[in-house]
Amino acid sequence: MASKRALVILAKGAEEMETVIPVDVMRRAGIKVTVAGLAGKDPVQCSRDVMICPDASLEDAKQEGPYDMEVLKEQGNRKGLIAAICAGPTALLAHEIGFGSKVTTHPLDCLIHTSRGPETSFEFALAIVEALNRKEVAAQVKAPLVLKD
């Protein structure tokens, strides 16, 4: 079976934990994650002044698709998994993605995963791993993280 692939879009002002934790957890699960800079490949200044270097620009990363998980309208149209955290669900709705689905707090509604914010970043990421792989893979990734149940 081919490795699963995920596209994480990084914009200026992003919450660091909401970006880094899901990327780290998905990579621990063997998911090939591409962090794409919305405005290009230059380092992105996040909300707490941490700079994150994208793997590629969004324009370049889209050429490498399709992905198994991403936040793009085309992904919704092809019935692929979409994930958004904190203010992300607002952006989805602003771009007419997710109408008719639950897009708040931490539900999974069909192929749309959403979560509240930094506190739920690990839970959010592990839910994505489970959706893309299996529950057993998510459990294997979770064990060394020493998270509370």
Order of alpha helices (4+ residues) and beta strands (2+ residues): beta-alpha-beta-beta-beta-beta-alpha-alpha-beta-alpha-beta-beta-alpha-alpha
